[in-house]
Amino acid sequence: MTIPKVIDARTVWLDSICLQAEEVLTKLKQREIKGITLNQSEQNMAELCSAYLYMLQVCKEYGIFDSDDPFNLFNKETLH
């Protein structure tokens, strides 16, 4: 018998964005390694992704996501 697991959809969403931000940063870093100068838009995207990753890590370290969502934007989901 498998016990259903309850997950916080908010965490899944934030972690998914984390993976996307890391992918963008990797691609931009690869361009720089190849000697391609990033344009202003790419530099802005790198800053945005880096800021997101930093803030996500700080929030996790300080337990910001340990409590329920105060804005009620996400419900808990049960995986079967």
PDB file of N, CA, C and O in Angstrom:
ATOM      1  N   MET A   1       0.840  -1.175   0.000  1.00  0.00           N
ATOM      2  CA  MET A   1       0.000   0.000   0.000  1.00  0.00           C
ATOM      3  C   MET A   1       0.894   1.251   0.000  1.00  0.00           C
ATOM      4  O   MET A   1       1.791   1.391   0.832  1.00  0.00           O
ATOM      5  N   THR A   2       0.631   2.140  -0.937  1.00  0.00           N
ATOM      6  CA  THR A   2       1.397   3.368  -1.039  1.00  0.00           C
ATOM      7  C   THR A   2       0.683   4.480  -0.277  1.00  0.00           C
ATOM      8  O   THR A   2      -0.519   4.690  -0.435  1.00  0.00           O
ATOM      9  N   ILE A   3       1.436   5.174   0.537  1.00  0.00           N
ATOM     10  CA  ILE A   3       0.875   6.284   1.306  1.00  0.00           C
ATOM     11  C   ILE A   3       0.964   7.537   0.454  1.00  0.00           C
ATOM     12  O   ILE A   3       2.043   7.879  -0.029  1.00  0.00           O
ATOM     13  N   PRO A   4      -0.168   8.234   0.261  1.00  0.00           N
ATOM     14  CA  PRO A   4      -0.132   9.473  -0.524  1.00  0.00           C
ATOM     15  C   PRO A   4       0.794  10.502   0.114  1.00  0.00           C
ATOM     16  O   PRO A   4       0.896  10.590   1.338  1.00  0.00           O
ATOM     17  N   LYS A   5       1.448  11.259  -0.710  1.00  0.00           N
ATOM     18  CA  LYS A   5       2.363  12.292  -0.228  1.00  0.00           C
ATOM     19  C   LYS A   5       1.752  13.656  -0.511  1.00  0.00           C
ATOM     20  O   LYS A   5       1.279  13.919  -1.617  1.00  0.00           O
ATOM     21  N   VAL A   6       1.764  14.523   0.500  1.00  0.00           N
ATOM     22  CA  VAL A   6       1.249  15.878   0.354  1.00  0.00           C
ATOM     23  C   VAL A   6       2.432  16.795   0.065  1.00  0.00           C
ATOM     24  O   VAL A   6       3.420  16.809   0.798  1.00  0.00           O
ATOM     25  N   ILE A   7       2.310  17.561  -1.022  1.00  0.00           N
ATOM     26  CA  ILE A   7       3.387  18.481  -1.392  1.00  0.00           C
ATOM     27  C   ILE A   7       2.864  19.913  -1.407  1.00  0.00           C
ATOM     28  O   ILE A   7       1.668  20.158  -1.564  1.00  0.00           O
ATOM     29  N   ASP A   8       3.769  20.824  -1.245  1.00  0.00           N
ATOM     30  CA  ASP A   8       3.461  22.249  -1.314  1.00  0.00           C
ATOM     31  C   ASP A   8       3.703  22.685  -2.757  1.00  0.00           C
ATOM     32  O   ASP A   8       4.853  22.741  -3.194  1.00  0.00           O
ATOM     33  N   ALA A   9       2.655  22.991  -3.496  1.00  0.00           N
ATOM     34  CA  ALA A   9       2.764  23.379  -4.905  1.00  0.00           C
ATOM     35  C   ALA A   9       3.637  24.617  -5.072  1.00  0.00           C
ATOM     36  O   ALA A   9       4.269  24.801  -6.113  1.00  0.00           O
ATOM     37  N   ARG A  10       3.671  25.449  -4.067  1.00  0.00           N
ATOM     38  CA  ARG A  10       4.500  26.655  -4.094  1.00  0.00           C
ATOM     39  C   ARG A  10       5.974  26.276  -4.217  1.00  0.00           C
ATOM     40  O   ARG A  10       6.705  26.879  -5.002  1.00  0.00           O
ATOM     41  N   THR A  11       6.408  25.292  -3.456  1.00  0.00           N
ATOM     42  CA  THR A  11       7.797  24.850  -3.492  1.00  0.00           C
ATOM     43  C   THR A  11       8.138  24.249  -4.851  1.00  0.00           C
ATOM     44  O   THR A  11       9.213  24.507  -5.393  1.00  0.00           O
ATOM     45  N   VAL A  12       7.245  23.463  -5.393  1.00  0.00           N
ATOM     46  CA  VAL A  12       7.459  22.869  -6.708  1.00  0.00           C
ATOM     47  C   VAL A  12       7.613  23.961  -7.757  1.00  0.00           C
ATOM     48  O   VAL A  12       8.502  23.890  -8.604  1.00  0.00           O
ATOM     49  N   TRP A  13       6.757  24.961  -7.704  1.00  0.00           N
ATOM     50  CA  TRP A  13       6.795  26.070  -8.659  1.00  0.00           C
ATOM     51  C   TRP A  13       8.107  26.852  -8.536  1.00  0.00           C
ATOM     52  O   TRP A  13       8.758  27.135  -9.542  1.00  0.00           O
ATOM     53  N   LEU A  14       8.490  27.196  -7.321  1.00  0.00           N
ATOM     54  CA  LEU A  14       9.715  27.965  -7.108  1.00  0.00           C
ATOM     55  C   LEU A  14      10.952  27.168  -7.518  1.00  0.00           C
ATOM     56  O   LEU A  14      11.887  27.727  -8.092  1.00  0.00           O
ATOM     57  N   ASP A  15      10.964  25.883  -7.232  1.00  0.00           N
ATOM     58  CA  ASP A  15      12.099  25.050  -7.622  1.00  0.00           C
ATOM     59  C   ASP A  15      12.170  24.889  -9.141  1.00  0.00           C
ATOM     60  O   ASP A  15      13.261  24.808  -9.705  1.00  0.00           O
ATOM     61  N   SER A  16      11.030  24.843  -9.795  1.00  0.00           N
ATOM     62  CA  SER A  16      10.999  24.770 -11.258  1.00  0.00           C
ATOM     63  C   SER A  16      11.604  26.029 -11.874  1.00  0.00           C
ATOM     64  O   SER A  16      12.372  25.950 -12.833  1.00  0.00           O
ATOM     65  N   ILE A  17      11.256  27.181 -11.324  1.00  0.00           N
ATOM     66  CA  ILE A  17      11.825  28.448 -11.797  1.00  0.00           C
ATOM     67  C   ILE A  17      13.323  28.486 -11.505  1.00  0.00           C
ATOM     68  O   ILE A  17      14.096  29.040 -12.288  1.00  0.00           O
ATOM     69  N   CYS A  18      13.727  27.909 -10.400  1.00  0.00           N
ATOM     70  CA  CYS A  18      15.150  27.826 -10.049  1.00  0.00           C
ATOM     71  C   CYS A  18      15.917  27.081 -11.133  1.00  0.00           C
ATOM     72  O   CYS A  18      16.981  27.527 -11.563  1.00  0.00           O
ATOM     73  N   LEU A  19      15.389  25.966 -11.566  1.00  0.00           N
ATOM     74  CA  LEU A  19      16.046  25.189 -12.622  1.00  0.00           C
ATOM     75  C   LEU A  19      16.144  25.994 -13.921  1.00  0.00           C
ATOM     76  O   LEU A  19      17.161  25.958 -14.613  1.00  0.00           O
ATOM     77  N   GLN A  20      15.072  26.716 -14.234  1.00  0.00           N
ATOM     78  CA  GLN A  20      15.083  27.532 -15.447  1.00  0.00           C
ATOM     79  C   GLN A  20      16.110  28.661 -15.346  1.00  0.00           C
ATOM     80  O   GLN A  20      16.808  28.955 -16.317  1.00  0.00           O
ATOM     81  N   ALA A  21      16.203  29.285 -14.189  1.00  0.00           N
ATOM     82  CA  ALA A  21      17.171  30.364 -13.987  1.00  0.00           C
ATOM     83  C   ALA A  21      18.599  29.836 -14.105  1.00  0.00           C
ATOM     84  O   ALA A  21      19.457  30.482 -14.705  1.00  0.00           O
ATOM     85  N   GLU A  22      18.846  28.671 -13.536  1.00  0.00           N
ATOM     86  CA  GLU A  22      20.170  28.065 -13.643  1.00  0.00           C
ATOM     87  C   GLU A  22      20.512  27.743 -15.091  1.00  0.00           C
ATOM     88  O   GLU A  22      21.655  27.920 -15.512  1.00  0.00           O
ATOM     89  N   GLU A  23      19.537  27.273 -15.850  1.00  0.00           N
ATOM     90  CA  GLU A  23      19.742  26.960 -17.271  1.00  0.00           C
ATOM     91  C   GLU A  23      20.095  28.219 -18.064  1.00  0.00           C
ATOM     92  O   GLU A  23      21.009  28.203 -18.889  1.00  0.00           O
ATOM     93  N   VAL A  24      19.377  29.295 -17.814  1.00  0.00           N
ATOM     94  CA  VAL A  24      19.660  30.565 -18.496  1.00  0.00           C
ATOM     95  C   VAL A  24      21.068  31.040 -18.165  1.00  0.00           C
ATOM     96  O   VAL A  24      21.815  31.444 -19.055  1.00  0.00           O
ATOM     97  N   LEU A  25      21.429  30.994 -16.890  1.00  0.00           N
ATOM     98  CA  LEU A  25      22.763  31.430 -16.479  1.00  0.00           C
ATOM     99  C   LEU A  25      23.856  30.567 -17.113  1.00  0.00           C
ATOM    100  O   LEU A  25      24.900  31.081 -17.514  1.00  0.00           O
ATOM    101  N   THR A  26      23.621  29.278 -17.201  1.00  0.00           N
ATOM    102  CA  THR A  26      24.590  28.373 -17.825  1.00  0.00           C
ATOM    103  C   THR A  26      24.797  28.731 -19.293  1.00  0.00           C
ATOM    104  O   THR A  26      25.930  28.786 -19.770  1.00  0.00           O
ATOM    105  N   LYS A  27      23.701  28.973 -20.003  1.00  0.00           N
ATOM    106  CA  LYS A  27      23.797  29.328 -21.422  1.00  0.00           C
ATOM    107  C   LYS A  27      24.517  30.658 -21.609  1.00  0.00           C
ATOM    108  O   LYS A  27      25.335  30.800 -22.518  1.00  0.00           O
ATOM    109  N   LEU A  28      24.218  31.622 -20.764  1.00  0.00           N
ATOM    110  CA  LEU A  28      24.879  32.923 -20.880  1.00  0.00           C
ATOM    111  C   LEU A  28      26.363  32.810 -20.540  1.00  0.00           C
ATOM    112  O   LEU A  28      27.195  33.458 -21.174  1.00  0.00           O
ATOM    113  N   LYS A  29      26.695  31.996 -19.547  1.00  0.00           N
ATOM    114  CA  LYS A  29      28.095  31.801 -19.169  1.00  0.00           C
ATOM    115  C   LYS A  29      28.859  31.117 -20.302  1.00  0.00           C
ATOM    116  O   LYS A  29      30.014  31.451 -20.565  1.00  0.00           O
ATOM    117  N   GLN A  30      28.222  30.172 -20.963  1.00  0.00           N
ATOM    118  CA  GLN A  30      28.848  29.492 -22.090  1.00  0.00           C
ATOM    119  C   GLN A  30      29.153  30.475 -23.221  1.00  0.00           C
ATOM    120  O   GLN A  30      30.191  30.378 -23.877  1.00  0.00           O
ATOM    121  N   ARG A  31      28.245  31.414 -23.440  1.00  0.00           N
ATOM    122  CA  ARG A  31      28.484  32.440 -24.464  1.00  0.00           C
ATOM    123  C   ARG A  31      29.708  33.276 -24.101  1.00  0.00           C
ATOM    124  O   ARG A  31      30.542  33.564 -24.960  1.00  0.00           O
ATOM    125  N   GLU A  32      29.816  33.662 -22.842  1.00  0.00           N
ATOM    126  CA  GLU A  32      30.967  34.441 -22.397  1.00  0.00           C
ATOM    127  C   GLU A  32      32.271  33.650 -22.544  1.00  0.00           C
ATOM    128  O   GLU A  32      33.290  34.205 -22.954  1.00  0.00           O
ATOM    129  N   ILE A  33      32.241  32.363 -22.211  1.00  0.00           N
ATOM    130  CA  ILE A  33      33.427  31.519 -22.335  1.00  0.00           C
ATOM    131  C   ILE A  33      33.881  31.446 -23.793  1.00  0.00           C
ATOM    132  O   ILE A  33      35.077  31.379 -24.077  1.00  0.00           O
ATOM    133  N   LYS A  34      32.927  31.459 -24.699  1.00  0.00           N
ATOM    134  CA  LYS A  34      33.242  31.420 -26.131  1.00  0.00           C
ATOM    135  C   LYS A  34      33.719  32.776 -26.649  1.00  0.00           C
ATOM    136  O   LYS A  34      34.047  32.914 -27.827  1.00  0.00           O
ATOM    137  N   GLY A  35      33.755  33.773 -25.769  1.00  0.00           N
ATOM    138  CA  GLY A  35      34.229  35.095 -26.161  1.00  0.00           C
ATOM    139  C   GLY A  35      33.147  36.007 -26.711  1.00  0.00           C
ATOM    140  O   GLY A  35      33.443  37.058 -27.280  1.00  0.00           O
ATOM    141  N   ILE A  36      31.908  35.610 -26.545  1.00  0.00           N
ATOM    142  CA  ILE A  36      30.787  36.428 -27.024  1.00  0.00           C
ATOM    143  C   ILE A  36      30.400  37.408 -25.921  1.00  0.00           C
ATOM    144  O   ILE A  36      30.081  37.008 -24.801  1.00  0.00           O
ATOM    145  N   THR A  37      30.433  38.686 -26.250  1.00  0.00           N
ATOM    146  CA  THR A  37      30.051  39.715 -25.285  1.00  0.00           C
ATOM    147  C   THR A  37      28.534  39.744 -25.168  1.00  0.00           C
ATOM    148  O   THR A  37      27.822  39.816 -26.170  1.00  0.00           O
ATOM    149  N   LEU A  38      28.051  39.687 -23.933  1.00  0.00           N
ATOM    150  CA  LEU A  38      26.604  39.732 -23.708  1.00  0.00           C
ATOM    151  C   LEU A  38      26.082  41.137 -23.967  1.00  0.00           C
ATOM    152  O   LEU A  38      26.702  42.129 -23.582  1.00  0.00           O
ATOM    153  N   ASN A  39      24.922  41.203 -24.631  1.00  0.00           N
ATOM    154  CA  ASN A  39      24.302  42.514 -24.829  1.00  0.00           C
ATOM    155  C   ASN A  39      23.599  42.931 -23.536  1.00  0.00           C
ATOM    156  O   ASN A  39      23.542  42.157 -22.581  1.00  0.00           O
ATOM    157  N   GLN A  40      23.081  44.121 -23.506  1.00  0.00           N
ATOM    158  CA  GLN A  40      22.476  44.656 -22.283  1.00  0.00           C
ATOM    159  C   GLN A  40      21.304  43.802 -21.803  1.00  0.00           C
ATOM    160  O   GLN A  40      21.131  43.593 -20.602  1.00  0.00           O
ATOM    161  N   SER A  41      20.512  43.317 -22.735  1.00  0.00           N
ATOM    162  CA  SER A  41      19.371  42.480 -22.376  1.00  0.00           C
ATOM    163  C   SER A  41      19.834  41.174 -21.722  1.00  0.00           C
ATOM    164  O   SER A  41      19.241  40.725 -20.741  1.00  0.00           O
ATOM    165  N   GLU A  42      20.876  40.575 -22.258  1.00  0.00           N
ATOM    166  CA  GLU A  42      21.414  39.342 -21.684  1.00  0.00           C
ATOM    167  C   GLU A  42      22.035  39.599 -20.318  1.00  0.00           C
ATOM    168  O   GLU A  42      21.891  38.783 -19.408  1.00  0.00           O
ATOM    169  N   GLN A  43      22.713  40.708 -20.171  1.00  0.00           N
ATOM    170  CA  GLN A  43      23.284  41.064 -18.868  1.00  0.00           C
ATOM    171  C   GLN A  43      22.178  41.263 -17.838  1.00  0.00           C
ATOM    172  O   GLN A  43      22.301  40.833 -16.691  1.00  0.00           O
ATOM    173  N   ASN A  44      21.098  41.918 -18.256  1.00  0.00           N
ATOM    174  CA  ASN A  44      19.956  42.125 -17.356  1.00  0.00           C
ATOM    175  C   ASN A  44      19.330  40.787 -16.948  1.00  0.00           C
ATOM    176  O   ASN A  44      18.959  40.592 -15.791  1.00  0.00           O
ATOM    177  N   MET A  45      19.218  39.868 -17.918  1.00  0.00           N
ATOM    178  CA  MET A  45      18.637  38.553 -17.626  1.00  0.00           C
ATOM    179  C   MET A  45      19.523  37.790 -16.649  1.00  0.00           C
ATOM    180  O   MET A  45      19.021  37.120 -15.747  1.00  0.00           O
ATOM    181  N   ALA A  46      20.839  37.890 -16.825  1.00  0.00           N
ATOM    182  CA  ALA A  46      21.768  37.229 -15.907  1.00  0.00           C
ATOM    183  C   ALA A  46      21.617  37.795 -14.493  1.00  0.00           C
ATOM    184  O   ALA A  46      21.622  37.044 -13.517  1.00  0.00           O
ATOM    185  N   GLU A  47      21.484  39.105 -14.386  1.00  0.00           N
ATOM    186  CA  GLU A  47      21.289  39.745 -13.071  1.00  0.00           C
ATOM    187  C   GLU A  47      19.972  39.302 -12.435  1.00  0.00           C
ATOM    188  O   GLU A  47      19.918  39.010 -11.241  1.00  0.00           O
ATOM    189  N   LEU A  48      18.919  39.254 -13.236  1.00  0.00           N
ATOM    190  CA  LEU A  48      17.606  38.849 -12.741  1.00  0.00           C
ATOM    191  C   LEU A  48      17.635  37.411 -12.240  1.00  0.00           C
ATOM    192  O   LEU A  48      17.139  37.118 -11.152  1.00  0.00           O
ATOM    193  N   CYS A  49      18.217  36.511 -13.036  1.00  0.00           N
ATOM    194  CA  CYS A  49      18.293  35.106 -12.637  1.00  0.00           C
ATOM    195  C   CYS A  49      19.151  34.941 -11.382  1.00  0.00           C
ATOM    196  O   CYS A  49      18.794  34.190 -10.475  1.00  0.00           O
ATOM    197  N   SER A  50      20.265  35.636 -11.336  1.00  0.00           N
ATOM    198  CA  SER A  50      21.136  35.558 -10.163  1.00  0.00           C
ATOM    199  C   SER A  50      20.428  36.067  -8.913  1.00  0.00           C
ATOM    200  O   SER A  50      20.534  35.467  -7.843  1.00  0.00           O
ATOM    201  N   ALA A  51      19.715  37.163  -9.052  1.00  0.00           N
ATOM    202  CA  ALA A  51      18.975  37.726  -7.914  1.00  0.00           C
ATOM    203  C   ALA A  51      17.900  36.755  -7.432  1.00  0.00           C
ATOM    204  O   ALA A  51      17.705  36.587  -6.228  1.00  0.00           O
ATOM    205  N   TYR A  52      17.201  36.117  -8.373  1.00  0.00           N
ATOM    206  CA  TYR A  52      16.164  35.149  -7.993  1.00  0.00           C
ATOM    207  C   TYR A  52      16.786  33.999  -7.206  1.00  0.00           C
ATOM    208  O   TYR A  52      16.289  33.615  -6.147  1.00  0.00           O
ATOM    209  N   LEU A  53      17.882  33.454  -7.738  1.00  0.00           N
ATOM    210  CA  LEU A  53      18.525  32.327  -7.061  1.00  0.00           C
ATOM    211  C   LEU A  53      19.019  32.719  -5.675  1.00  0.00           C
ATOM    212  O   LEU A  53      18.908  31.940  -4.728  1.00  0.00           O
ATOM    213  N   TYR A  54      19.558  33.912  -5.558  1.00  0.00           N
ATOM    214  CA  TYR A  54      20.029  34.399  -4.261  1.00  0.00           C
ATOM    215  C   TYR A  54      18.864  34.531  -3.280  1.00  0.00           C
ATOM    216  O   TYR A  54      18.937  34.045  -2.152  1.00  0.00           O
ATOM    217  N   MET A  55      17.802  35.185  -3.713  1.00  0.00           N
ATOM    218  CA  MET A  55      16.660  35.402  -2.821  1.00  0.00           C
ATOM    219  C   MET A  55      15.986  34.088  -2.440  1.00  0.00           C
ATOM    220  O   MET A  55      15.553  33.920  -1.300  1.00  0.00           O
ATOM    221  N   LEU A  56      15.895  33.163  -3.378  1.00  0.00           N
ATOM    222  CA  LEU A  56      15.305  31.865  -3.071  1.00  0.00           C
ATOM    223  C   LEU A  56      16.122  31.159  -1.992  1.00  0.00           C
ATOM    224  O   LEU A  56      15.564  30.589  -1.054  1.00  0.00           O
ATOM    225  N   GLN A  57      17.446  31.199  -2.130  1.00  0.00           N
ATOM    226  CA  GLN A  57      18.311  30.565  -1.138  1.00  0.00           C
ATOM    227  C   GLN A  57      18.180  31.228   0.234  1.00  0.00           C
ATOM    228  O   GLN A  57      18.112  30.538   1.251  1.00  0.00           O
ATOM    229  N   VAL A  58      18.144  32.543   0.266  1.00  0.00           N
ATOM    230  CA  VAL A  58      17.987  33.261   1.536  1.00  0.00           C
ATOM    231  C   VAL A  58      16.649  32.898   2.184  1.00  0.00           C
ATOM    232  O   VAL A  58      16.585  32.642   3.387  1.00  0.00           O
ATOM    233  N   CYS A  59      15.593  32.878   1.388  1.00  0.00           N
ATOM    234  CA  CYS A  59      14.268  32.530   1.924  1.00  0.00           C
ATOM    235  C   CYS A  59      14.254  31.116   2.492  1.00  0.00           C
ATOM    236  O   CYS A  59      13.660  30.871   3.542  1.00  0.00           O
ATOM    237  N   LYS A  60      14.904  30.192   1.802  1.00  0.00           N
ATOM    238  CA  LYS A  60      14.963  28.820   2.306  1.00  0.00           C
ATOM    239  C   LYS A  60      15.779  28.747   3.597  1.00  0.00           C
ATOM    240  O   LYS A  60      15.388  28.068   4.547  1.00  0.00           O
ATOM    241  N   GLU A  61      16.919  29.451   3.626  1.00  0.00           N
ATOM    242  CA  GLU A  61      17.770  29.429   4.820  1.00  0.00           C
ATOM    243  C   GLU A  61      17.063  29.984   6.045  1.00  0.00           C
ATOM    244  O   GLU A  61      17.266  29.487   7.153  1.00  0.00           O
ATOM    245  N   TYR A  62      16.243  30.997   5.863  1.00  0.00           N
ATOM    246  CA  TYR A  62      15.549  31.623   6.988  1.00  0.00           C
ATOM    247  C   TYR A  62      14.156  31.039   7.238  1.00  0.00           C
ATOM    248  O   TYR A  62      13.409  31.544   8.076  1.00  0.00           O
ATOM    249  N   GLY A  63      13.812  29.980   6.511  1.00  0.00           N
ATOM    250  CA  GLY A  63      12.562  29.285   6.763  1.00  0.00           C
ATOM    251  C   GLY A  63      11.311  30.037   6.339  1.00  0.00           C
ATOM    252  O   GLY A  63      10.227  29.793   6.869  1.00  0.00           O
ATOM    253  N   ILE A  64      11.454  30.941   5.396  1.00  0.00           N
ATOM    254  CA  ILE A  64      10.297  31.729   4.940  1.00  0.00           C
ATOM    255  C   ILE A  64       9.195  30.826   4.396  1.00  0.00           C
ATOM    256  O   ILE A  64       8.013  31.146   4.519  1.00  0.00           O
ATOM    257  N   PHE A  65       9.576  29.699   3.796  1.00  0.00           N
ATOM    258  CA  PHE A  65       8.586  28.811   3.178  1.00  0.00           C
ATOM    259  C   PHE A  65       8.121  27.705   4.110  1.00  0.00           C
ATOM    260  O   PHE A  65       7.359  26.826   3.706  1.00  0.00           O
ATOM    261  N   ASP A  66       8.578  27.746   5.356  1.00  0.00           N
ATOM    262  CA  ASP A  66       8.195  26.695   6.298  1.00  0.00           C
ATOM    263  C   ASP A  66       6.738  26.801   6.744  1.00  0.00           C
ATOM    264  O   ASP A  66       6.137  25.805   7.147  1.00  0.00           O
ATOM    265  N   SER A  67       6.178  27.985   6.675  1.00  0.00           N
ATOM    266  CA  SER A  67       4.779  28.157   7.087  1.00  0.00           C
ATOM    267  C   SER A  67       3.870  28.101   5.863  1.00  0.00           C
ATOM    268  O   SER A  67       4.336  28.099   4.724  1.00  0.00           O
ATOM    269  N   ASP A  68       2.592  28.055   6.115  1.00  0.00           N
ATOM    270  CA  ASP A  68       1.627  28.057   5.020  1.00  0.00           C
ATOM    271  C   ASP A  68       1.704  29.359   4.245  1.00  0.00           C
ATOM    272  O   ASP A  68       2.170  30.378   4.755  1.00  0.00           O
ATOM    273  N   ASP A  69       1.248  29.309   3.027  1.00  0.00           N
ATOM    274  CA  ASP A  69       1.245  30.485   2.157  1.00  0.00           C
ATOM    275  C   ASP A  69       0.288  31.532   2.727  1.00  0.00           C
ATOM    276  O   ASP A  69      -0.919  31.296   2.772  1.00  0.00           O
ATOM    277  N   PRO A  70       0.805  32.686   3.164  1.00  0.00           N
ATOM    278  CA  PRO A  70      -0.056  33.697   3.786  1.00  0.00           C
ATOM    279  C   PRO A  70      -1.035  34.337   2.799  1.00  0.00           C
ATOM    280  O   PRO A  70      -2.026  34.940   3.211  1.00  0.00           O
ATOM    281  N   PHE A  71      -0.763  34.209   1.513  1.00  0.00           N
ATOM    282  CA  PHE A  71      -1.639  34.826   0.514  1.00  0.00           C
ATOM    283  C   PHE A  71      -2.643  33.836  -0.062  1.00  0.00           C
ATOM    284  O   PHE A  71      -3.493  34.202  -0.874  1.00  0.00           O
ATOM    285  N   ASN A  72      -2.537  32.579   0.364  1.00  0.00           N
ATOM    286  CA  ASN A  72      -3.437  31.517  -0.100  1.00  0.00           C
ATOM    287  C   ASN A  72      -3.451  31.384  -1.621  1.00  0.00           C
ATOM    288  O   ASN A  72      -4.495  31.125  -2.219  1.00  0.00           O
ATOM    289  N   LEU A  73      -2.286  31.561  -2.240  1.00  0.00           N
ATOM    290  CA  LEU A  73      -2.186  31.411  -3.695  1.00  0.00           C
ATOM    291  C   LEU A  73      -1.997  29.949  -4.106  1.00  0.00           C
ATOM    292  O   LEU A  73      -2.304  29.567  -5.236  1.00  0.00           O
ATOM    293  N   PHE A  74      -1.492  29.145  -3.184  1.00  0.00           N
ATOM    294  CA  PHE A  74      -1.191  27.748  -3.500  1.00  0.00           C
ATOM    295  C   PHE A  74      -1.832  26.836  -2.473  1.00  0.00           C
ATOM    296  O   PHE A  74      -1.802  27.101  -1.271  1.00  0.00           O
ATOM    297  N   ASN A  75      -2.404  25.773  -2.965  1.00  0.00           N
ATOM    298  CA  ASN A  75      -2.965  24.749  -2.094  1.00  0.00           C
ATOM    299  C   ASN A  75      -1.984  23.594  -2.000  1.00  0.00           C
ATOM    300  O   ASN A  75      -1.158  23.398  -2.891  1.00  0.00           O
ATOM    301  N   LYS A  76      -2.075  22.845  -0.942  1.00  0.00           N
ATOM    302  CA  LYS A  76      -1.307  21.610  -0.833  1.00  0.00           C
ATOM    303  C   LYS A  76      -1.915  20.612  -1.826  1.00  0.00           C
ATOM    304  O   LYS A  76      -3.128  20.589  -2.035  1.00  0.00           O
ATOM    305  N   GLU A  77      -1.059  19.797  -2.428  1.00  0.00           N
ATOM    306  CA  GLU A  77      -1.539  18.793  -3.376  1.00  0.00           C
ATOM    307  C   GLU A  77      -1.136  17.421  -2.872  1.00  0.00           C
ATOM    308  O   GLU A  77      -0.060  17.235  -2.304  1.00  0.00           O
ATOM    309  N   THR A  78      -2.023  16.467  -3.093  1.00  0.00           N
ATOM    310  CA  THR A  78      -1.749  15.097  -2.691  1.00  0.00           C
ATOM    311  C   THR A  78      -1.357  14.287  -3.913  1.00  0.00           C
ATOM    312  O   THR A  78      -2.092  14.226  -4.899  1.00  0.00           O
ATOM    313  N   LEU A  79      -0.168  13.655  -3.834  1.00  0.00           N
ATOM    314  CA  LEU A  79       0.291  12.778  -4.910  1.00  0.00           C
ATOM    315  C   LEU A  79      -0.099  11.360  -4.540  1.00  0.00           C
ATOM    316  O   LEU A  79       0.120  10.917  -3.412  1.00  0.00           O
ATOM    317  N   HIS A  80      -0.666  10.667  -5.480  1.00  0.00           N
ATOM    318  CA  HIS A  80      -1.093   9.279  -5.230  1.00  0.00           C
ATOM    319  C   HIS A  80      -0.166   8.323  -5.927  1.00  0.00           C
ATOM    320  O   HIS A  80      -0.353   7.110  -5.841  1.00  0.00           O
TER     321      HIS A  80
END
